């Protein structure tokens, strides 16, 4: 891979550098396959002039992206193609994992977390290099698919509730955490700190700012003890319904138009929600 940086003399510098590279490779008795060589101009401009690049007597074809160490680098350096490719791959793996992680009668939570960590490793590969704020939405959407299976939650559960129940910060915060870890390793004089704790602080702030049904806000007011707990690690399908508020409750079924009213069928309470079912209803 050859990288040159210039404004008005990029054609001259690139061809000069390629000429030296061609001569050096020829001295080793090797031959360059020009038909397999591509050139990418890294620029933010929508319209730009493609300068002719010569190699071994021929012209190198131009491309808008390149693959480097398993990552897709596009010409604008925004890495949108990389995130889309990773999200598509994560969806494929997530669909395969969903077959062995049903909401009822499936694996325990610790094994679900282990399988979900595989998806996180794939999703966040090389995150310190390609993470930009514009990729946050795509990242979190891809992460949400596997967290729904990990937490045994309904598809309609709020994003924040799903992350809290699964004890997993959003993917963009995990990417920032890995970026901070890399900065501390490359700069020994940088201030030290716990990246996961900062991620949980931002996650807690997001939970407080988003409307969440059920008891997730007042049963888990602080995500630090919940994520660091050593007891009660197993959450199942029924516990997730109470924590998220999305389950077999009159209020939720009325919202999705499965019932004609949100009342409780046992005590005829006006609203049958998670709080009523857990603390007030005699049936439970």
C-alpha positions as a Markdown table, in Angstrom:
| # | Residue | x | y | z |
|---|---|---|---|---|
| 1 | Unk | 0.0 | 0.0 | 0.0 |
| 2 | Unk | 1.3 | 3.4 | -1.0 |
| 3 | Unk | 0.0 | 6.7 | 0.5 |
| 4 | Unk | 0.9 | 10.1 | -0.9 |
| 5 | Unk | -0.3 | 13.5 | 0.2 |
| 6 | Unk | -0.5 | 16.5 | -2.0 |
| 7 | Unk | -2.8 | 19.1 | -3.4 |
| 8 | Unk | -1.7 | 20.3 | -6.8 |
| 9 | Unk | 1.1 | 17.8 | -7.5 |
| 10 | Unk | -0.5 | 14.6 | -6.4 |
| 11 | Unk | -0.3 | 13.0 | -9.9 |
| 12 | Unk | 3.4 | 13.8 | -10.1 |
| 13 | Unk | 4.3 | 12.5 | -6.6 |
| 14 | Unk | 2.2 | 9.4 | -6.9 |
| 15 | Unk | 3.7 | 8.4 | -10.3 |
| 16 | Unk | 7.2 | 9.2 | -9.0 |
| 17 | Unk | 6.7 | 7.0 | -5.9 |
| 18 | Unk | 5.2 | 4.2 | -7.9 |
| 19 | Unk | 8.1 | 4.3 | -10.3 |
| 20 | Unk | 10.5 | 3.8 | -7.5 |
| 21 | Unk | 8.4 | 1.1 | -6.0 |
| 22 | Unk | 8.2 | -0.7 | -9.3 |
| 23 | Unk | 12.0 | -0.6 | -9.7 |
| 24 | Unk | 12.6 | -2.0 | -6.2 |
| 25 | Unk | 10.1 | -4.8 | -6.7 |
| 26 | Unk | 11.6 | -5.7 | -10.1 |
| 27 | Unk | 15.1 | -5.9 | -8.4 |
| 28 | Unk | 13.7 | -8.6 | -6.2 |
| 29 | Unk | 12.6 | -10.6 | -9.2 |
| 30 | Unk | 8.9 | -10.0 | -8.6 |
| 31 | Unk | 6.1 | -8.7 | -10.9 |
| 32 | Unk | 3.2 | -6.3 | -10.1 |
| 33 | Unk | -0.3 | -7.3 | -11.2 |
| 34 | Unk | -1.6 | -4.0 | -12.5 |
| 35 | Unk | -5.1 | -5.4 | -13.1 |
| 36 | Unk | -5.4 | -6.1 | -9.3 |
| 37 | Unk | -4.1 | -2.7 | -8.2 |
| 38 | Unk | -6.5 | 0.1 | -7.3 |
| 39 | Unk | -6.1 | 3.8 | -6.4 |
| 40 | Unk | -8.3 | 5.7 | -3.9 |
| 41 | Unk | -8.3 | 9.5 | -3.6 |
| 42 | Unk | -9.2 | 10.4 | 0.0 |
| 43 | Unk | -11.3 | 13.6 | -0.2 |
| 44 | Unk | -14.4 | 15.1 | 1.3 |
| 45 | Unk | -15.4 | 16.7 | -2.0 |
| 46 | Unk | -18.4 | 15.4 | -3.9 |
| 47 | Unk | -16.9 | 16.3 | -7.2 |
| 48 | Unk | -13.2 | 15.8 | -7.8 |
| 49 | Unk | -10.8 | 15.1 | -10.7 |
| 50 | Unk | -9.3 | 11.6 | -10.9 |
| 51 | Unk | -5.7 | 12.0 | -11.8 |
| 52 | Unk | -4.2 | 9.2 | -14.0 |
| 53 | Unk | -1.9 | 6.9 | -12.1 |
| 54 | Unk | 0.6 | 4.9 | -14.1 |
| 55 | Unk | 2.2 | 1.6 | -13.0 |
| 56 | Unk | 4.2 | -0.9 | -15.1 |
| 57 | Unk | 3.3 | 0.9 | -18.3 |
| 58 | Unk | -0.4 | 0.8 | -17.6 |
| 59 | Unk | -3.0 | 2.8 | -15.8 |
| 60 | Unk | -4.3 | 1.9 | -12.3 |
| 61 | Unk | -8.1 | 1.7 | -12.0 |
| 62 | Unk | -9.7 | 4.0 | -9.5 |
| 63 | Unk | -11.9 | 2.9 | -6.6 |
| 64 | Unk | -14.0 | 4.7 | -3.9 |
| 65 | Unk | -12.9 | 2.4 | -1.1 |
| 66 | Unk | -10.2 | -0.1 | 0.0 |
| 67 | Unk | -9.8 | -3.0 | 2.3 |
| 68 | Unk | -7.1 | -2.8 | 4.9 |
| 69 | Unk | -6.6 | -5.3 | 7.7 |
| 70 | Unk | -10.3 | -6.4 | 7.5 |
| 71 | Unk | -11.6 | -2.8 | 7.5 |
| 72 | Unk | -13.2 | -0.9 | 4.6 |
| 73 | Unk | -11.8 | 2.6 | 4.2 |
| 74 | Unk | -13.9 | 4.8 | 2.0 |
| 75 | Unk | -12.6 | 7.9 | 0.2 |
| 76 | Unk | -14.3 | 10.3 | 2.7 |
| 77 | Unk | -12.7 | 8.6 | 5.7 |
| 78 | Unk | -16.2 | 8.4 | 7.4 |
| 79 | Unk | -16.1 | 4.6 | 7.5 |
| 80 | Unk | -19.8 | 4.3 | 6.7 |
| 81 | Unk | -19.2 | 1.3 | 4.4 |
| 82 | Unk | -17.2 | -0.4 | 7.2 |
| 83 | Unk | -20.1 | 0.1 | 9.7 |
| 84 | Unk | -22.7 | -1.1 | 7.2 |
| 85 | Unk | -20.7 | -4.2 | 6.3 |
| 86 | Unk | -20.1 | -5.0 | 10.0 |
| 87 | Unk | -23.8 | -4.5 | 10.8 |
| 88 | Unk | -24.8 | -6.8 | 7.9 |
| 89 | Unk | -22.4 | -9.4 | 9.2 |
| 90 | Unk | -23.7 | -9.0 | 12.7 |
| 91 | Unk | -27.3 | -9.4 | 11.5 |
| 92 | Unk | -26.4 | -12.7 | 9.9 |
| 93 | Unk | -24.7 | -14.0 | 13.0 |
| 94 | Unk | -27.5 | -12.7 | 15.2 |
| 95 | Unk | -30.1 | -14.6 | 13.2 |
| 96 | Unk | -28.1 | -17.8 | 13.7 |
| 97 | Unk | -27.7 | -17.2 | 17.4 |
| 98 | Unk | -31.5 | -16.5 | 17.7 |
| 99 | Unk | -32.1 | -20.1 | 16.8 |
| 100 | Unk | -30.3 | -21.3 | 20.0 |
| 101 | Unk | -31.4 | -18.5 | 22.2 |
| 102 | Unk | -35.2 | -18.5 | 22.3 |
| 103 | Unk | -36.9 | -16.3 | 24.9 |
| 104 | Unk | -38.4 | -19.3 | 26.7 |
| 105 | Unk | -36.7 | -22.6 | 27.4 |
| 106 | Unk | -33.3 | -21.4 | 26.0 |
| 107 | Unk | -29.9 | -20.8 | 27.5 |
| 108 | Unk | -29.1 | -19.2 | 30.8 |
| 109 | Unk | -28.1 | -15.5 | 30.9 |
| 110 | Unk | -24.4 | -16.2 | 31.5 |
| 111 | Unk | -24.3 | -18.3 | 28.3 |
| 112 | Unk | -26.3 | -15.7 | 26.4 |
| 113 | Unk | -23.8 | -13.1 | 27.4 |
| 114 | Unk | -20.9 | -15.3 | 26.2 |
| 115 | Unk | -22.6 | -15.6 | 22.8 |
| 116 | Unk | -23.4 | -11.9 | 22.6 |
| 117 | Unk | -19.7 | -11.1 | 23.3 |
| 118 | Unk | -18.9 | -12.8 | 20.0 |
| 119 | Unk | -21.1 | -10.3 | 18.2 |
| 120 | Unk | -19.6 | -7.3 | 20.2 |
| 121 | Unk | -16.1 | -8.4 | 19.2 |
| 122 | Unk | -17.2 | -8.5 | 15.5 |
| 123 | Unk | -19.1 | -5.2 | 15.8 |
| 124 | Unk | -16.3 | -3.3 | 17.5 |
| 125 | Unk | -13.3 | -4.7 | 15.6 |
| 126 | Unk | -10.9 | -1.7 | 14.9 |
| 127 | Unk | -13.3 | 0.7 | 16.6 |
| 128 | Unk | -10.6 | 3.2 | 17.7 |
| 129 | Unk | -9.7 | 3.7 | 14.0 |
| 130 | Unk | -13.1 | 4.0 | 12.4 |
| 131 | Unk | -15.5 | 5.3 | 15.1 |
| 132 | Unk | -17.0 | 8.7 | 14.2 |
| 133 | Unk | -20.3 | 10.2 | 15.6 |
| 134 | Unk | -22.1 | 9.7 | 12.4 |
| 135 | Unk | -22.0 | 5.9 | 12.8 |
| 136 | Unk | -23.7 | 5.8 | 16.3 |
| 137 | Unk | -27.2 | 5.0 | 15.0 |
| 138 | Unk | -26.1 | 2.1 | 12.8 |
| 139 | Unk | -23.9 | 0.7 | 15.6 |
| 140 | Unk | -26.6 | 0.8 | 18.2 |
| 141 | Unk | -29.2 | -0.7 | 15.9 |
| 142 | Unk | -26.9 | -3.6 | 15.1 |
| 143 | Unk | -26.2 | -4.2 | 18.8 |
| 144 | Unk | -29.9 | -4.0 | 19.7 |
| 145 | Unk | -30.7 | -7.2 | 17.7 |
| 146 | Unk | -28.4 | -9.4 | 19.8 |
| 147 | Unk | -29.3 | -7.7 | 23.1 |
| 148 | Unk | -32.9 | -8.5 | 22.6 |
| 149 | Unk | -32.0 | -12.2 | 22.5 |
| 150 | Unk | -29.6 | -11.8 | 25.4 |
| 151 | Unk | -32.2 | -10.2 | 27.6 |
| 152 | Unk | -35.2 | -12.3 | 26.4 |
| 153 | Unk | -37.0 | -9.0 | 25.6 |
| 154 | Unk | -39.8 | -8.1 | 23.2 |
| 155 | Unk | -38.8 | -6.3 | 20.0 |
| 156 | Unk | -40.8 | -3.3 | 21.2 |
| 157 | Unk | -38.7 | -2.8 | 24.4 |
| 158 | Unk | -37.0 | 0.5 | 24.6 |
| 159 | Unk | -33.3 | 0.7 | 23.6 |
| 160 | Unk | -32.2 | 1.9 | 27.0 |
| 161 | Unk | -34.2 | -0.7 | 28.9 |
| 162 | Unk | -32.7 | -3.5 | 26.7 |
| 163 | Unk | -29.1 | -2.2 | 27.4 |
| 164 | Unk | -29.7 | -2.0 | 31.1 |
| 165 | Unk | -31.3 | -5.4 | 31.5 |
| 166 | Unk | -28.5 | -7.0 | 29.4 |
| 167 | Unk | -25.9 | -5.1 | 31.5 |
| 168 | Unk | -24.3 | -3.8 | 28.3 |
| 169 | Unk | -23.6 | -0.1 | 27.5 |
| 170 | Unk | -24.5 | 1.1 | 24.0 |
| 171 | Unk | -22.2 | 0.2 | 21.2 |
| 172 | Unk | -21.0 | 3.8 | 20.7 |
| 173 | Unk | -20.0 | 4.1 | 24.3 |
| 174 | Unk | -18.1 | 0.8 | 24.1 |
| 175 | Unk | -16.3 | 2.1 | 21.0 |
| 176 | Unk | -15.3 | 5.3 | 22.8 |
| 177 | Unk | -14.1 | 3.2 | 25.7 |
| 178 | Unk | -11.8 | 1.2 | 23.4 |
| 179 | Unk | -10.6 | 4.4 | 21.9 |
| 180 | Unk | -9.8 | 5.8 | 25.4 |
| 181 | Unk | -7.9 | 2.6 | 26.3 |
| 182 | Unk | -5.8 | 2.9 | 23.1 |
| 183 | Unk | -5.0 | 6.5 | 23.9 |
| 184 | Unk | -3.8 | 5.6 | 27.4 |
| 185 | Unk | -1.6 | 2.9 | 26.0 |
| 186 | Unk | 0.0 | 5.2 | 23.3 |
| 187 | Unk | 0.3 | 8.1 | 25.7 |
| 188 | Unk | 1.6 | 7.0 | 29.1 |
| 189 | Unk | 1.3 | 10.6 | 30.5 |
| 190 | Unk | -2.4 | 10.7 | 29.8 |
| 191 | Unk | -4.7 | 10.7 | 32.8 |
| 192 | Unk | -5.8 | 7.3 | 33.9 |
| 193 | Unk | -9.4 | 6.3 | 34.6 |
| 194 | Unk | -11.9 | 3.5 | 34.3 |
| 195 | Unk | -13.3 | 3.6 | 30.8 |
| 196 | Unk | -16.1 | 1.2 | 31.7 |
| 197 | Unk | -17.2 | 3.3 | 34.6 |
| 198 | Unk | -17.4 | 6.4 | 32.4 |
| 199 | Unk | -19.4 | 4.4 | 29.9 |
| 200 | Unk | -21.8 | 3.4 | 32.6 |
| 201 | Unk | -22.1 | 7.0 | 33.8 |
| 202 | Unk | -23.1 | 8.1 | 30.3 |
| 203 | Unk | -25.4 | 5.1 | 30.0 |
| 204 | Unk | -27.1 | 6.1 | 33.3 |
| 205 | Unk | -27.5 | 9.6 | 31.9 |
| 206 | Unk | -29.2 | 8.3 | 28.8 |
| 207 | Unk | -31.5 | 6.1 | 30.9 |
| 208 | Unk | -32.6 | 9.1 | 32.9 |
| 209 | Unk | -33.3 | 11.1 | 29.8 |
| 210 | Unk | -35.4 | 8.6 | 28.0 |
| 211 | Unk | -38.9 | 7.5 | 28.8 |
| 212 | Unk | -38.9 | 3.9 | 30.0 |
| 213 | Unk | -41.9 | 1.9 | 30.9 |
| 214 | Unk | -42.1 | -0.5 | 33.9 |
| 215 | Unk | -39.9 | -0.5 | 36.9 |
| 216 | Unk | -36.5 | -0.2 | 35.1 |
| 217 | Unk | -36.0 | 3.4 | 36.3 |
| 218 | Unk | -36.9 | 3.0 | 40.0 |
| 219 | Unk | -36.0 | -0.7 | 40.4 |
| 220 | Unk | -32.5 | 0.0 | 38.8 |
| 221 | Unk | -31.9 | 3.7 | 39.6 |
| 222 | Unk | -28.1 | 3.2 | 39.3 |
| 223 | Unk | -26.6 | 0.9 | 36.6 |
| 224 | Unk | -23.2 | 0.5 | 38.5 |
| 225 | Unk | -24.5 | -2.0 | 41.1 |
| 226 | Unk | -26.6 | -3.8 | 38.6 |
| 227 | Unk | -23.8 | -4.3 | 36.0 |
| 228 | Unk | -21.3 | -5.3 | 38.7 |
| 229 | Unk | -23.5 | -7.6 | 40.7 |
| 230 | Unk | -22.3 | -11.0 | 41.7 |
| 231 | Unk | -25.7 | -12.4 | 42.7 |
| 232 | Unk | -28.9 | -12.7 | 40.8 |
| 233 | Unk | -27.1 | -12.9 | 37.4 |
| 234 | Unk | -29.9 | -14.9 | 35.8 |
| 235 | Unk | -32.7 | -12.8 | 34.3 |
| 236 | Unk | -35.3 | -14.7 | 32.4 |
| 237 | Unk | -38.2 | -14.0 | 30.1 |
| 238 | Unk | -40.7 | -13.2 | 32.9 |
| 239 | Unk | -38.3 | -10.9 | 34.8 |
| 240 | Unk | -37.5 | -9.0 | 31.7 |
| 241 | Unk | -41.2 | -8.3 | 31.2 |
| 242 | Unk | -41.5 | -6.7 | 34.6 |
| 243 | Unk | -38.3 | -4.7 | 34.2 |
| 244 | Unk | -39.1 | -3.4 | 30.7 |
| 245 | Unk | -42.9 | -3.1 | 31.1 |
| 246 | Unk | -43.4 | -4.8 | 27.8 |
| 247 | Unk | -45.1 | -8.1 | 28.4 |
| 248 | Unk | -48.4 | -9.8 | 29.2 |
| 249 | Unk | -49.9 | -6.7 | 30.9 |
| 250 | Unk | -53.2 | -5.1 | 30.1 |
| 251 | Unk | -51.6 | -1.7 | 29.5 |
| 252 | Unk | -49.1 | -3.1 | 27.0 |
| 253 | Unk | -51.6 | -5.4 | 25.2 |
| 254 | Unk | -54.0 | -2.4 | 24.9 |
| 255 | Unk | -51.2 | -0.3 | 23.4 |
| 256 | Unk | -50.5 | -2.9 | 20.7 |
| 257 | Unk | -54.3 | -3.3 | 20.1 |
| 258 | Unk | -54.5 | -6.9 | 21.5 |
| 259 | Unk | -57.1 | -5.8 | 24.1 |
| 260 | Unk | -60.0 | -3.4 | 24.1 |
| 261 | Unk | -59.0 | -1.8 | 27.4 |
| 262 | Unk | -56.0 | -1.7 | 29.8 |
| 263 | Unk | -57.9 | -2.9 | 32.9 |
| 264 | Unk | -56.9 | -5.8 | 35.1 |
| 265 | Unk | -59.2 | -8.8 | 34.6 |
| 266 | Unk | -58.8 | -10.0 | 38.3 |
| 267 | Unk | -59.2 | -6.9 | 40.4 |
| 268 | Unk | -60.7 | -4.6 | 37.7 |
| 269 | Unk | -58.0 | -2.1 | 38.3 |
| 270 | Unk | -58.1 | 0.8 | 35.8 |
| 271 | Unk | -54.5 | 0.1 | 34.6 |
| 272 | Unk | -52.8 | -3.3 | 34.5 |
| 273 | Unk | -49.1 | -2.6 | 34.3 |
| 274 | Unk | -45.9 | -4.1 | 35.7 |
| 275 | Unk | -46.3 | -2.2 | 39.0 |
| 276 | Unk | -49.8 | -3.4 | 39.5 |
| 277 | Unk | -49.1 | -7.0 | 38.6 |
| 278 | Unk | -46.0 | -7.2 | 40.9 |
| 279 | Unk | -47.1 | -5.3 | 44.0 |
| 280 | Unk | -50.9 | -5.0 | 44.0 |
| 281 | Unk | -52.6 | -7.8 | 42.1 |
| 282 | Unk | -53.7 | -10.8 | 44.3 |
| 283 | Unk | -53.3 | -13.2 | 41.4 |
| 284 | Unk | -49.5 | -12.9 | 41.4 |
